[in-house]
Amino acid sequence: MADLNVTGLRVLREVAAQGSFTAAARPLGYTQSAVSRQVAALERAAGTALFERAARGVRLTDAGEALLLRAGTVLDELDAAQRELAGMAELSTGRVRVGAFPTAVAGLVPMAMAGLRQRQPGVEISLREGSTPTQVKRLVSGSVDLAVIGYLPGGEVSRDRRISLEPLMEDPLLLAVGPEHRLARRRTVDIDDLAGESWIAATPSASDSLLGAWQWADWRPEVDLIAKEWTAKLGLVAAGLGVTLVPGLAAASVRPDVALVRIRSARASRQILIATHSTRERPAPVAMLAELLHDAAAELGAELRDRLRD
Protein backbone atom coordinates (compact mmCIF):
# COMPACT_ATOMS: atom_id res chain seq x y z
CA MET A 1 0.00 0.00 0.00
CA ALA A 2 1.43 3.41 -0.98
CA ASP A 3 2.19 6.00 1.70
CA LEU A 4 0.63 9.43 2.06
CA ASN A 5 3.07 12.11 0.92
CA VAL A 6 3.49 15.85 1.30
CA THR A 7 2.82 16.61 -2.37
CA GLY A 8 -0.46 14.74 -2.22
CA LEU A 9 -1.50 16.60 0.93
CA ARG A 10 -0.74 19.96 -0.69
CA VAL A 11 -2.83 18.97 -3.71
CA LEU A 12 -5.65 17.85 -1.41
CA ARG A 13 -5.63 21.21 0.36
CA GLU A 14 -5.67 23.27 -2.83
CA VAL A 15 -8.39 21.22 -4.55
CA ALA A 16 -10.55 21.50 -1.42
CA ALA A 17 -10.05 25.28 -1.41
CA GLN A 18 -10.70 25.75 -5.15
CA GLY A 19 -13.50 23.24 -5.58
CA SER A 20 -12.16 21.67 -8.76
CA PHE A 21 -9.06 20.00 -10.19
CA THR A 22 -8.83 22.58 -12.98
CA ALA A 23 -8.96 25.58 -10.65
CA ALA A 24 -6.36 24.03 -8.34
CA ALA A 25 -3.89 23.38 -11.16
CA ARG A 26 -2.76 26.98 -11.70
CA PRO A 27 -1.75 27.92 -8.10
CA LEU A 28 -0.07 24.53 -7.76
CA GLY A 29 1.82 24.97 -11.02
CA TYR A 30 0.47 21.67 -12.37
CA THR A 31 -1.66 20.64 -15.31
CA GLN A 32 -5.20 19.44 -14.65
CA SER A 33 -4.20 15.88 -15.49
CA ALA A 34 -1.27 16.06 -13.04
CA VAL A 35 -3.65 17.15 -10.29
CA SER A 36 -5.96 14.25 -11.16
CA ARG A 37 -3.04 11.81 -10.94
CA GLN A 38 -1.96 13.18 -7.58
CA VAL A 39 -5.49 12.86 -6.19
CA ALA A 40 -5.81 9.32 -7.55
CA ALA A 41 -2.50 8.36 -5.89
CA LEU A 42 -3.59 9.94 -2.63
CA GLU A 43 -6.90 8.07 -2.71
CA ARG A 44 -5.04 4.79 -3.31
CA ALA A 45 -2.82 5.53 -0.32
CA ALA A 46 -5.86 6.46 1.80
CA GLY A 47 -7.75 3.38 0.67
CA THR A 48 -10.93 5.36 0.03
CA ALA A 49 -12.40 8.15 -2.07
CA LEU A 50 -11.51 11.64 -0.84
CA PHE A 51 -13.64 13.63 -3.28
CA GLU A 52 -17.13 13.29 -4.71
CA ARG A 53 -17.05 14.15 -8.43
CA ALA A 54 -19.83 16.32 -9.86
CA ALA A 55 -20.48 18.13 -13.13
CA ARG A 56 -19.37 21.48 -11.71
CA GLY A 57 -16.46 20.40 -9.55
CA VAL A 58 -15.68 18.23 -6.58
CA ARG A 59 -16.35 18.23 -2.85
CA LEU A 60 -14.72 16.41 0.03
CA THR A 61 -16.08 13.12 1.33
CA ASP A 62 -16.13 12.50 5.08
CA ALA A 63 -12.76 10.79 4.71
CA GLY A 64 -11.47 13.76 2.74
CA GLU A 65 -12.61 16.18 5.46
CA ALA A 66 -10.83 14.12 8.10
CA LEU A 67 -7.62 13.93 6.09
CA LEU A 68 -7.75 17.64 5.23
CA LEU A 69 -7.85 18.55 8.91
CA ARG A 70 -4.73 16.45 9.57
CA ALA A 71 -3.09 17.66 6.37
CA GLY A 72 -3.40 21.28 7.44
CA THR A 73 -1.61 20.52 10.69
CA VAL A 74 1.11 18.50 8.97
CA LEU A 75 1.75 21.08 6.26
CA ASP A 76 1.78 23.96 8.73
CA GLU A 77 4.33 22.13 10.86
CA LEU A 78 6.48 21.40 7.81
CA ASP A 79 6.28 25.03 6.73
CA ALA A 80 7.26 26.13 10.23
CA ALA A 81 10.18 23.70 10.25
CA GLN A 82 11.38 24.97 6.89
CA ARG A 83 11.23 28.56 8.13
CA GLU A 84 13.19 27.68 11.24
CA LEU A 85 15.83 25.76 9.31
CA ALA A 86 16.18 28.72 6.95
CA GLY A 87 16.46 31.15 9.87
CA MET A 88 12.96 32.53 9.27
CA ALA A 89 11.45 32.06 12.70
CA GLU A 90 11.97 35.71 13.67
CA LEU A 91 9.24 38.27 13.09
CA SER A 92 11.38 40.23 10.67
CA THR A 93 11.49 37.32 8.21
CA GLY A 94 8.11 35.63 8.55
CA ARG A 95 5.19 35.23 6.17
CA VAL A 96 1.53 36.29 6.23
CA ARG A 97 -1.01 34.97 3.73
CA VAL A 98 -4.07 37.23 3.81
CA GLY A 99 -7.55 36.61 2.42
CA ALA A 100 -10.23 39.30 2.15
CA PHE A 101 -13.56 40.00 0.47
CA PRO A 102 -13.35 42.57 -2.37
CA THR A 103 -14.62 45.70 -0.58
CA ALA A 104 -12.15 45.18 2.26
CA VAL A 105 -9.37 45.30 -0.34
CA ALA A 106 -10.49 48.81 -1.33
CA GLY A 107 -8.77 50.39 1.68
CA LEU A 108 -8.94 48.52 4.98
CA VAL A 109 -6.64 45.60 4.22
CA PRO A 110 -4.09 47.57 2.15
CA MET A 111 -3.68 50.06 5.01
CA ALA A 112 -2.86 47.26 7.43
CA MET A 113 -0.58 45.50 4.95
CA ALA A 114 1.32 48.74 4.30
CA GLY A 115 1.74 49.24 8.04
CA LEU A 116 3.13 45.74 8.44
CA ARG A 117 5.53 46.20 5.55
CA GLN A 118 6.74 49.50 7.02
CA ARG A 119 7.33 48.00 10.47
CA GLN A 120 8.71 44.67 9.30
CA PRO A 121 10.01 44.97 5.72
CA GLY A 122 11.37 41.43 5.82
CA VAL A 123 7.93 39.86 6.24
CA GLU A 124 6.54 38.30 3.07
CA ILE A 125 2.89 39.32 2.53
CA SER A 126 0.51 37.79 0.01
CA LEU A 127 -3.16 38.58 -0.65
CA ARG A 128 -5.98 36.48 -2.07
CA GLU A 129 -9.23 38.26 -2.85
CA GLY A 130 -12.55 36.39 -2.76
CA SER A 131 -15.99 36.18 -1.20
CA THR A 132 -16.48 35.43 2.49
CA PRO A 133 -17.46 31.76 1.88
CA THR A 134 -14.32 31.34 -0.24
CA GLN A 135 -12.12 32.87 2.46
CA VAL A 136 -13.61 30.57 5.10
CA LYS A 137 -12.74 27.56 2.93
CA ARG A 138 -9.22 28.85 2.39
CA LEU A 139 -8.72 29.38 6.10
CA VAL A 140 -9.91 25.88 6.97
CA SER A 141 -7.74 24.36 4.25
CA GLY A 142 -4.70 26.31 5.46
CA SER A 143 -4.09 28.32 2.28
CA VAL A 144 -4.45 31.64 4.15
CA ASP A 145 -3.32 32.55 7.68
CA LEU A 146 -5.82 35.34 8.31
CA ALA A 147 -9.03 36.34 6.55
CA VAL A 148 -11.14 39.48 6.68
CA ILE A 149 -14.76 38.43 6.21
CA GLY A 150 -18.16 40.15 6.33
CA TYR A 151 -21.74 39.20 7.15
CA LEU A 152 -25.00 41.05 6.59
CA PRO A 153 -27.56 41.32 9.42
CA GLY A 154 -29.30 37.99 9.81
CA GLY A 155 -26.58 36.22 7.83
CA GLU A 156 -25.27 32.91 9.09
CA VAL A 157 -21.81 33.43 10.60
CA SER A 158 -19.49 30.44 10.29
CA ARG A 159 -19.88 28.00 13.19
CA ASP A 160 -16.88 25.92 12.23
CA ARG A 161 -14.95 25.24 15.44
CA ARG A 162 -11.70 25.37 13.54
CA ILE A 163 -12.23 29.09 12.94
CA SER A 164 -11.71 31.79 15.55
CA LEU A 165 -13.70 34.99 14.87
CA GLU A 166 -12.67 38.40 16.17
CA PRO A 167 -14.98 41.43 15.71
CA LEU A 168 -13.26 44.16 13.71
CA MET A 169 -15.84 46.84 12.85
CA GLU A 170 -19.40 47.62 11.84
CA ASP A 171 -19.51 48.70 8.20
CA PRO A 172 -22.55 50.93 7.53
CA LEU A 173 -24.47 50.47 4.30
CA LEU A 174 -24.91 53.93 2.78
CA LEU A 175 -27.43 55.12 0.22
CA ALA A 176 -25.80 56.46 -2.95
CA VAL A 177 -27.88 58.96 -4.95
CA GLY A 178 -27.30 61.30 -7.88
CA PRO A 179 -26.74 65.05 -7.41
CA GLU A 180 -30.33 65.93 -8.37
CA HIS A 181 -32.01 63.22 -6.34
CA ARG A 182 -34.59 64.32 -3.77
CA LEU A 183 -32.39 62.93 -0.97
CA ALA A 184 -29.04 64.28 -2.20
CA ARG A 185 -28.91 66.99 0.47
CA ARG A 186 -30.09 64.81 3.32
CA ARG A 187 -27.68 63.48 5.95
CA THR A 188 -29.89 60.61 7.04
CA VAL A 189 -32.98 58.82 5.77
CA ASP A 190 -35.36 56.17 7.10
CA ILE A 191 -35.61 52.87 5.25
CA ASP A 192 -39.33 53.31 4.69
CA ASP A 193 -38.64 56.55 2.81
CA LEU A 194 -36.86 54.49 0.16
CA ALA A 195 -39.82 52.35 -0.89
CA GLY A 196 -40.50 52.82 -4.58
CA GLU A 197 -36.96 53.80 -5.54
CA SER A 198 -35.34 52.30 -8.62
CA TRP A 199 -32.44 50.16 -7.39
CA ILE A 200 -29.16 49.26 -9.04
CA ALA A 201 -27.55 45.99 -7.90
CA ALA A 202 -25.21 43.25 -9.03
CA THR A 203 -27.98 40.68 -9.56
CA PRO A 204 -31.72 40.81 -10.28
CA SER A 205 -32.45 39.25 -6.88
CA ALA A 206 -32.19 41.72 -4.00
CA SER A 207 -31.48 38.88 -1.58
CA ASP A 208 -28.25 38.07 -3.46
CA SER A 209 -26.81 41.57 -2.97
CA LEU A 210 -26.34 44.06 -0.13
CA LEU A 211 -30.09 44.69 -0.38
CA GLY A 212 -30.53 41.26 1.18
CA ALA A 213 -30.06 42.95 4.55
CA TRP A 214 -33.54 44.48 4.15
CA GLN A 215 -35.58 41.36 3.54
CA TRP A 216 -37.20 41.79 6.94
CA ALA A 217 -38.83 45.13 5.96
CA ASP A 218 -42.49 45.62 5.01
CA TRP A 219 -41.48 46.33 1.41
CA ARG A 220 -39.05 44.73 -1.00
CA PRO A 221 -36.55 46.68 -3.12
CA GLU A 222 -37.08 46.31 -6.85
CA VAL A 223 -33.87 45.95 -8.85
CA ASP A 224 -34.32 47.78 -12.17
CA LEU A 225 -30.74 47.92 -13.45
CA ILE A 226 -27.96 45.31 -13.19
CA ALA A 227 -24.31 46.34 -12.84
CA LYS A 228 -21.64 44.18 -11.22
CA GLU A 229 -18.76 46.65 -10.92
CA TRP A 230 -18.77 49.65 -8.58
CA THR A 231 -17.67 52.03 -11.33
CA ALA A 232 -20.69 51.02 -13.41
CA LYS A 233 -23.14 51.24 -10.49
CA LEU A 234 -21.95 54.68 -9.48
CA GLY A 235 -22.00 55.88 -13.09
CA LEU A 236 -25.67 54.93 -13.33
CA VAL A 237 -26.39 56.61 -10.00
CA ALA A 238 -24.63 59.82 -11.04
CA ALA A 239 -26.76 59.91 -14.20
CA GLY A 240 -29.93 59.79 -12.10
CA LEU A 241 -30.97 56.32 -13.26
CA GLY A 242 -31.39 54.82 -9.81
CA VAL A 243 -29.92 54.44 -6.34
CA THR A 244 -27.67 51.81 -4.81
CA LEU A 245 -26.05 50.79 -1.54
CA VAL A 246 -22.39 51.49 -0.90
CA PRO A 247 -20.48 49.92 2.01
CA GLY A 248 -18.76 52.44 4.23
CA LEU A 249 -15.48 50.69 3.44
CA ALA A 250 -15.82 51.84 -0.17
CA ALA A 251 -16.94 55.42 0.60
CA ALA A 252 -13.52 56.95 -0.05
CA SER A 253 -13.57 55.74 -3.65
CA VAL A 254 -17.04 57.14 -4.46
CA ARG A 255 -16.98 59.75 -7.25
CA PRO A 256 -17.71 63.38 -6.26
CA ASP A 257 -20.97 63.62 -8.24
CA VAL A 258 -22.58 60.92 -6.06
CA ALA A 259 -24.00 61.79 -2.63
CA LEU A 260 -23.89 59.36 0.28
CA VAL A 261 -26.70 59.33 2.83
CA ARG A 262 -26.70 57.47 6.14
CA ILE A 263 -29.66 55.12 6.71
CA ARG A 264 -31.30 55.17 10.15
CA SER A 265 -31.46 51.48 10.93
CA ALA A 266 -29.33 49.07 12.93
CA ARG A 267 -29.90 46.60 10.10
CA ALA A 268 -28.24 48.86 7.54
CA SER A 269 -24.75 47.66 8.36
CA ARG A 270 -22.43 44.74 7.85
CA GLN A 271 -20.34 43.00 10.49
CA ILE A 272 -16.64 42.79 9.60
CA LEU A 273 -14.56 40.11 11.33
CA ILE A 274 -11.00 38.83 11.49
CA ALA A 275 -10.91 35.06 11.09
CA THR A 276 -7.96 32.86 12.00
CA HIS A 277 -7.54 29.12 12.58
CA SER A 278 -8.50 28.30 16.17
CA THR A 279 -6.27 25.24 16.49
CA ARG A 280 -3.07 26.98 15.46
CA GLU A 281 -1.04 29.54 17.37
CA ARG A 282 -0.90 32.92 15.64
CA PRO A 283 2.60 33.59 14.31
CA ALA A 284 3.97 36.98 15.32
CA PRO A 285 3.45 38.59 11.86
CA VAL A 286 -0.20 37.45 11.82
CA ALA A 287 -0.80 38.86 15.31
CA MET A 288 0.77 42.17 14.27
CA LEU A 289 -1.36 42.34 11.13
CA ALA A 290 -4.50 41.77 13.23
CA GLU A 291 -3.53 44.73 15.44
CA LEU A 292 -2.90 46.89 12.39
CA LEU A 293 -6.31 45.93 10.97
CA HIS A 294 -7.93 47.27 14.14
CA ASP A 295 -5.96 50.53 13.76
CA ALA A 296 -6.99 50.82 10.11
CA ALA A 297 -10.64 50.12 10.96
CA ALA A 298 -10.63 52.89 13.58
CA GLU A 299 -9.04 55.35 11.13
CA LEU A 300 -11.46 54.54 8.32
CA GLY A 301 -14.40 54.81 10.72
CA ALA A 302 -13.30 58.28 11.82
CA GLU A 303 -12.81 59.40 8.20
CA LEU A 304 -16.29 58.15 7.26
CA ARG A 305 -17.92 59.95 10.19
CA ASP A 306 -16.19 63.19 9.16
CA ARG A 307 -17.31 62.77 5.55
CA LEU A 308 -20.93 62.17 6.49
CA ARG A 309 -20.95 65.27 8.71
CA ASP A 310 -19.80 67.52 5.86
Secondary structure, 3 states (H helix, E strand, C coil): CCCCCHHHHHHHHHHHHHCCHHHHHHHHCCCHHHHHHHHHHHHHHHCCCCEEEECCEEEECHHHHHHHHHHHHHHHHHHHHHHHHCCCCCHHHCEEEEEECHHHHHCHHHHHHHHHHHHCCCCEEEEEECCHHHHHHHHHHCCCCEEEEEECCCCCCCCCCCEEEEEEEEEEEEEEECCCCCCCCCCEECHHHHCCCEEEECCCCHHHCHHHHHCCCCCCCEEEEECCCHHHHHHHHHCCCCEEEEEHHHHHHCCCCCEEEEECCCCCEEEEEEEEECCCCCCHHHHHHHHHHHHHHHHHHHHHHHHHHC
